[in-house]
Amino acid sequence: AQPLMTPDHEVYWVRAESRPTTDDIFVASISGSASVYAMRWDGTNNSWGDQIITGAGVRNAQKESFDITFEQASGDAFLLWGDGAKNLRYRQFTSAWDSSDTTVYTLPDVILWLVAAHYPQATGSRFAIGMLIKNKTFEFDVWNGSGWEGRPTAIIAKTEKQRGIDVAFESDTGKAVYIFNQDASPSQMSWRTWDSVDG
């Protein structure tokens, strides 16, 4: 094993995702001190680079409140996470990472769990995110290639202690499908969808 960056504490969570347009792999991690790190594997040159630590960390290092996803067409990477002040934040990578965090909006409570998936069509630029926040509600949103669609009505979760949510896209239609465990029917899975026509 070869060491890479040296975080401020042992690493609690790691995410790795393949860039759809190249042989790059993006890796993000959360340390025990709640710091958020990211770096890029350059598959052409077989080397690591573009290592960053974000300006704001997460609230709770014990929860997986971050993810990495992409715009399929451009190959731009997005590092998304919830900070300790109830904000959804991101950094975008084009040919380099943004120099600072971007705050999307403030939520009713801190993000404890976050999932993301991108639309895999060659011309696609959308990705969807799902969040479970501390007040036991699921939040949802979609990046449309130039901005955020806006959150629909939140859904109450059975518990905030486990993730209980994920999202994926239908390959041809561009419809995002969320699957989650809501409080109204905790013994079964529930679902909702998003598409570019009906939202």
Short mmCIF file of the C-alpha atoms (twelve columns), coordinates in Angstrom:
data_MODEL
# 
_entry.id   MODEL 
# 
loop_
_atom_site.group_PDB 
_atom_site.id 
_atom_site.type_symbol 
_atom_site.label_atom_id 
_atom_site.label_alt_id 
_atom_site.label_comp_id 
_atom_site.label_asym_id 
_atom_site.label_seq_id 
_atom_site.Cartn_x 
_atom_site.Cartn_y 
_atom_site.Cartn_z 
_atom_site.pdbx_PDB_model_num 
ATOM 1   C CA . ALA A 1   0.000   0.000  0.000   1 
ATOM 2   C CA . GLN A 2   1.206   3.486  -0.875  1 
ATOM 3   C CA . PRO A 3   0.249   6.456  1.350   1 
ATOM 4   C CA . LEU A 4   -1.526  9.446  -0.159  1 
ATOM 5   C CA . MET A 5   -2.679  12.573 1.647   1 
ATOM 6   C CA . THR A 6   -2.359  12.728 5.413   1 
ATOM 7   C CA . PRO A 7   -5.743  13.612 6.952   1 
ATOM 8   C CA . ASP A 8   -6.161  15.254 10.345  1 
ATOM 9   C CA . HIS A 9   -7.545  12.027 11.863  1 
ATOM 10  C CA . GLU A 10  -8.155  8.441  10.852  1 
ATOM 11  C CA . VAL A 11  -10.547 8.091  7.908   1 
ATOM 12  C CA . TYR A 12  -14.105 7.009  8.760   1 
ATOM 13  C CA . TRP A 13  -15.797 6.997  5.327   1 
ATOM 14  C CA . VAL A 14  -14.521 6.632  1.741   1 
ATOM 15  C CA . ARG A 15  -16.338 7.005  -1.587  1 
ATOM 16  C CA . ALA A 16  -14.807 6.231  -5.026  1 
ATOM 17  C CA . GLU A 17  -16.540 6.891  -8.362  1 
ATOM 18  C CA . SER A 18  -15.375 6.456  -11.978 1 
ATOM 19  C CA . ARG A 19  -15.497 9.511  -14.236 1 
ATOM 20  C CA . PRO A 20  -17.782 8.665  -17.188 1 
ATOM 21  C CA . THR A 21  -15.659 10.421 -19.845 1 
ATOM 22  C CA . THR A 22  -12.112 9.303  -18.931 1 
ATOM 23  C CA . ASP A 23  -10.199 6.751  -16.871 1 
ATOM 24  C CA . ASP A 24  -10.141 9.148  -13.904 1 
ATOM 25  C CA . ILE A 25  -11.464 8.028  -10.528 1 
ATOM 26  C CA . PHE A 26  -12.576 10.530 -7.899  1 
ATOM 27  C CA . VAL A 27  -12.240 9.656  -4.226  1 
ATOM 28  C CA . ALA A 28  -13.726 11.488 -1.259  1 
ATOM 29  C CA . SER A 29  -13.370 10.765 2.438   1 
ATOM 30  C CA . ILE A 30  -14.436 11.990 5.864   1 
ATOM 31  C CA . SER A 31  -12.003 11.955 8.762   1 
ATOM 32  C CA . GLY A 32  -12.797 11.327 12.399  1 
ATOM 33  C CA . SER A 33  -12.452 15.083 12.901  1 
ATOM 34  C CA . ALA A 34  -15.340 15.597 10.419  1 
ATOM 35  C CA . SER A 35  -13.108 17.058 7.678   1 
ATOM 36  C CA . VAL A 36  -13.985 16.371 4.019   1 
ATOM 37  C CA . TYR A 37  -11.220 15.427 1.567   1 
ATOM 38  C CA . ALA A 38  -11.169 14.660 -2.151  1 
ATOM 39  C CA . MET A 39  -8.614  13.634 -4.760  1 
ATOM 40  C CA . ARG A 40  -8.400  12.351 -8.346  1 
ATOM 41  C CA . TRP A 41  -6.756  9.284  -9.839  1 
ATOM 42  C CA . ASP A 42  -5.412  10.171 -13.303 1 
ATOM 43  C CA . GLY A 43  -5.898  6.938  -15.240 1 
ATOM 44  C CA . THR A 44  -3.867  8.176  -18.198 1 
ATOM 45  C CA . ASN A 45  -0.739  8.903  -16.196 1 
ATOM 46  C CA . ASN A 46  -1.397  6.443  -13.349 1 
ATOM 47  C CA . SER A 47  -0.980  9.092  -10.693 1 
ATOM 48  C CA . TRP A 48  -2.869  10.823 -7.897  1 
ATOM 49  C CA . GLY A 49  -3.474  14.563 -7.788  1 
ATOM 50  C CA . ASP A 50  -5.959  17.382 -7.191  1 
ATOM 51  C CA . GLN A 51  -6.074  16.696 -3.465  1 
ATOM 52  C CA . ILE A 52  -8.232  19.126 -1.479  1 
ATOM 53  C CA . ILE A 53  -9.785  19.638 1.915   1 
ATOM 54  C CA . THR A 54  -13.070 21.534 1.828   1 
ATOM 55  C CA . GLY A 55  -13.641 24.790 3.674   1 
ATOM 56  C CA . ALA A 56  -16.411 23.347 5.849   1 
ATOM 57  C CA . GLY A 57  -16.593 19.836 7.260   1 
ATOM 58  C CA . VAL A 58  -19.560 17.663 8.147   1 
ATOM 59  C CA . ARG A 59  -21.521 17.780 11.389  1 
ATOM 60  C CA . ASN A 60  -21.142 14.140 12.368  1 
ATOM 61  C CA . ALA A 61  -18.220 11.994 11.200  1 
ATOM 62  C CA . GLN A 62  -20.173 8.867  12.196  1 
ATOM 63  C CA . LYS A 63  -22.671 9.444  9.353   1 
ATOM 64  C CA . GLU A 64  -22.133 9.230  5.578   1 
ATOM 65  C CA . SER A 65  -23.300 12.735 4.709   1 
ATOM 66  C CA . PHE A 66  -21.397 13.060 1.419   1 
ATOM 67  C CA . ASP A 67  -21.167 11.589 -2.082  1 
ATOM 68  C CA . ILE A 68  -19.560 12.100 -5.499  1 
ATOM 69  C CA . THR A 69  -21.437 12.228 -8.793  1 
ATOM 70  C CA . PHE A 70  -21.039 13.596 -12.328 1 
ATOM 71  C CA . GLU A 71  -22.530 15.364 -15.287 1 
ATOM 72  C CA . GLN A 72  -22.352 12.576 -17.867 1 
ATOM 73  C CA . ALA A 73  -21.814 14.783 -20.938 1 
ATOM 74  C CA . SER A 74  -19.119 17.060 -19.535 1 
ATOM 75  C CA . GLY A 75  -17.565 14.583 -17.121 1 
ATOM 76  C CA . ASP A 76  -17.540 17.296 -14.441 1 
ATOM 77  C CA . ALA A 77  -17.386 15.814 -10.962 1 
ATOM 78  C CA . PHE A 78  -19.419 17.089 -8.022  1 
ATOM 79  C CA . LEU A 79  -18.437 16.515 -4.411  1 
ATOM 80  C CA . LEU A 80  -21.571 17.037 -2.283  1 
ATOM 81  C CA . TRP A 81  -21.881 17.118 1.501   1 
ATOM 82  C CA . GLY A 82  -23.841 18.545 4.404   1 
ATOM 83  C CA . ASP A 83  -21.971 20.885 6.731   1 
ATOM 84  C CA . GLY A 84  -22.421 21.540 10.443  1 
ATOM 85  C CA . ALA A 85  -24.621 24.592 9.855   1 
ATOM 86  C CA . LYS A 86  -27.510 22.771 8.073   1 
ATOM 87  C CA . ASN A 87  -26.215 23.671 4.592   1 
ATOM 88  C CA . LEU A 88  -25.915 21.538 1.473   1 
ATOM 89  C CA . ARG A 89  -22.532 22.325 -0.114  1 
ATOM 90  C CA . TYR A 90  -20.580 21.230 -3.178  1 
ATOM 91  C CA . ARG A 91  -17.306 21.552 -5.050  1 
ATOM 92  C CA . GLN A 92  -17.250 21.075 -8.829  1 
ATOM 93  C CA . PHE A 93  -14.285 19.681 -10.770 1 
ATOM 94  C CA . THR A 94  -13.869 20.675 -14.414 1 
ATOM 95  C CA . SER A 95  -10.128 20.763 -15.111 1 
ATOM 96  C CA . ALA A 96  -9.538  21.519 -11.412 1 
ATOM 97  C CA . TRP A 97  -11.609 21.779 -8.258  1 
ATOM 98  C CA . ASP A 98  -13.454 25.001 -7.483  1 
ATOM 99  C CA . SER A 99  -11.313 27.132 -5.205  1 
ATOM 100 C CA . SER A 100 -14.026 27.339 -2.529  1 
ATOM 101 C CA . ASP A 101 -17.219 25.622 -1.349  1 
ATOM 102 C CA . THR A 102 -20.562 26.577 -2.887  1 
ATOM 103 C CA . THR A 103 -23.582 26.655 -0.557  1 
ATOM 104 C CA . VAL A 104 -26.765 25.453 -2.278  1 
ATOM 105 C CA . TYR A 105 -29.233 26.258 0.514   1 
ATOM 106 C CA . THR A 106 -29.920 25.836 4.215   1 
ATOM 107 C CA . LEU A 107 -32.072 22.889 5.270   1 
ATOM 108 C CA . PRO A 108 -34.336 22.567 8.333   1 
ATOM 109 C CA . ASP A 109 -31.642 20.463 10.046  1 
ATOM 110 C CA . VAL A 110 -28.186 19.006 9.417   1 
ATOM 111 C CA . ILE A 111 -27.662 16.325 6.765   1 
ATOM 112 C CA . LEU A 112 -26.737 12.961 8.241   1 
ATOM 113 C CA . TRP A 113 -26.901 10.791 5.112   1 
ATOM 114 C CA . LEU A 114 -26.584 11.772 1.429   1 
ATOM 115 C CA . VAL A 115 -26.807 9.777  -1.809  1 
ATOM 116 C CA . ALA A 116 -26.367 10.878 -5.426  1 
ATOM 117 C CA . ALA A 117 -26.695 9.369  -8.922  1 
ATOM 118 C CA . HIS A 118 -26.242 10.794 -12.421 1 
ATOM 119 C CA . TYR A 119 -28.235 10.309 -15.637 1 
ATOM 120 C CA . PRO A 120 -26.076 7.968  -17.770 1 
ATOM 121 C CA . GLN A 121 -27.114 9.057  -21.283 1 
ATOM 122 C CA . ALA A 122 -24.179 10.504 -23.292 1 
ATOM 123 C CA . THR A 123 -25.890 13.902 -23.542 1 
ATOM 124 C CA . GLY A 124 -27.092 13.913 -19.933 1 
ATOM 125 C CA . SER A 125 -26.138 16.623 -17.470 1 
ATOM 126 C CA . ARG A 126 -28.533 15.826 -14.635 1 
ATOM 127 C CA . PHE A 127 -27.971 14.186 -11.313 1 
ATOM 128 C CA . ALA A 128 -30.272 13.512 -8.379  1 
ATOM 129 C CA . ILE A 129 -29.568 13.620 -4.660  1 
ATOM 130 C CA . GLY A 130 -31.402 12.249 -1.668  1 
ATOM 131 C CA . MET A 131 -30.780 13.344 1.898   1 
ATOM 132 C CA . LEU A 132 -31.841 12.167 5.334   1 
ATOM 133 C CA . ILE A 133 -31.573 14.992 7.827   1 
ATOM 134 C CA . LYS A 134 -31.447 14.993 11.606  1 
ATOM 135 C CA . ASN A 135 -35.136 15.881 12.069  1 
ATOM 136 C CA . LYS A 136 -36.032 12.485 10.531  1 
ATOM 137 C CA . THR A 137 -37.111 13.705 7.104   1 
ATOM 138 C CA . PHE A 138 -36.026 12.763 3.598   1 
ATOM 139 C CA . GLU A 139 -35.160 15.656 1.278   1 
ATOM 140 C CA . PHE A 140 -34.779 15.412 -2.507  1 
ATOM 141 C CA . ASP A 141 -33.360 17.570 -5.300  1 
ATOM 142 C CA . VAL A 142 -32.035 17.420 -8.879  1 
ATOM 143 C CA . TRP A 143 -29.229 19.310 -10.612 1 
ATOM 144 C CA . ASN A 144 -30.397 20.008 -14.200 1 
ATOM 145 C CA . GLY A 145 -27.043 20.967 -15.693 1 
ATOM 146 C CA . SER A 146 -27.193 24.648 -14.803 1 
ATOM 147 C CA . GLY A 147 -28.990 24.843 -11.458 1 
ATOM 148 C CA . TRP A 148 -31.111 23.076 -8.874  1 
ATOM 149 C CA . GLU A 149 -34.740 22.154 -9.533  1 
ATOM 150 C CA . GLY A 150 -35.829 22.823 -5.941  1 
ATOM 151 C CA . ARG A 151 -36.873 20.514 -3.150  1 
ATOM 152 C CA . PRO A 152 -40.354 18.947 -3.187  1 
ATOM 153 C CA . THR A 153 -42.232 18.307 0.047   1 
ATOM 154 C CA . ALA A 154 -40.080 16.368 2.506   1 
ATOM 155 C CA . ILE A 155 -41.156 12.893 3.623   1 
ATOM 156 C CA . ILE A 156 -40.919 11.696 7.215   1 
ATOM 157 C CA . ALA A 157 -38.464 8.847  7.796   1 
ATOM 158 C CA . LYS A 158 -38.837 6.051  10.304  1 
ATOM 159 C CA . THR A 159 -35.424 6.847  11.816  1 
ATOM 160 C CA . GLU A 160 -32.380 9.002  11.176  1 
ATOM 161 C CA . LYS A 161 -30.019 6.381  12.579  1 
ATOM 162 C CA . GLN A 162 -29.638 4.454  9.296   1 
ATOM 163 C CA . ARG A 163 -29.454 5.777  5.743   1 
ATOM 164 C CA . GLY A 164 -32.730 4.271  4.485   1 
ATOM 165 C CA . ILE A 165 -32.627 5.962  1.048   1 
ATOM 166 C CA . ASP A 166 -31.027 5.592  -2.374  1 
ATOM 167 C CA . VAL A 167 -31.575 6.873  -5.917  1 
ATOM 168 C CA . ALA A 168 -30.895 5.682  -9.472  1 
ATOM 169 C CA . PHE A 169 -31.803 6.753  -13.021 1 
ATOM 170 C CA . GLU A 170 -33.644 4.880  -15.740 1 
ATOM 171 C CA . SER A 171 -31.047 4.731  -18.518 1 
ATOM 172 C CA . ASP A 172 -33.302 5.724  -21.432 1 
ATOM 173 C CA . THR A 173 -35.993 7.994  -19.999 1 
ATOM 174 C CA . GLY A 174 -33.876 10.142 -17.677 1 
ATOM 175 C CA . LYS A 175 -36.298 9.473  -14.827 1 
ATOM 176 C CA . ALA A 176 -34.803 9.376  -11.344 1 
ATOM 177 C CA . VAL A 177 -36.296 6.803  -8.972  1 
ATOM 178 C CA . TYR A 178 -35.903 7.215  -5.213  1 
ATOM 179 C CA . ILE A 179 -36.432 4.276  -2.873  1 
ATOM 180 C CA . PHE A 180 -36.704 4.844  0.880   1 
ATOM 181 C CA . ASN A 181 -38.199 3.695  4.163   1 
ATOM 182 C CA . GLN A 182 -40.789 6.211  5.353   1 
ATOM 183 C CA . ASP A 183 -42.472 6.427  8.721   1 
ATOM 184 C CA . ALA A 184 -45.997 6.003  7.301   1 
ATOM 185 C CA . SER A 185 -45.188 2.437  6.167   1 
ATOM 186 C CA . PRO A 186 -42.020 1.352  7.958   1 
ATOM 187 C CA . SER A 187 -42.432 -2.354 7.198   1 
ATOM 188 C CA . GLN A 188 -42.215 -1.800 3.431   1 
ATOM 189 C CA . MET A 189 -40.223 0.303  0.968   1 
ATOM 190 C CA . SER A 190 -41.662 3.473  -0.604  1 
ATOM 191 C CA . TRP A 191 -40.713 5.318  -3.784  1 
ATOM 192 C CA . ARG A 192 -41.034 8.571  -5.695  1 
ATOM 193 C CA . THR A 193 -39.803 9.689  -9.116  1 
ATOM 194 C CA . TRP A 194 -38.473 12.794 -10.849 1 
ATOM 195 C CA . ASP A 195 -38.238 13.599 -14.562 1 
ATOM 196 C CA . SER A 196 -37.507 16.731 -16.599 1 
ATOM 197 C CA . VAL A 197 -41.168 17.102 -17.674 1 
ATOM 198 C CA . ASP A 198 -43.145 16.602 -14.488 1 
ATOM 199 C CA . GLY A 199 -40.489 17.174 -11.879 1 
# 
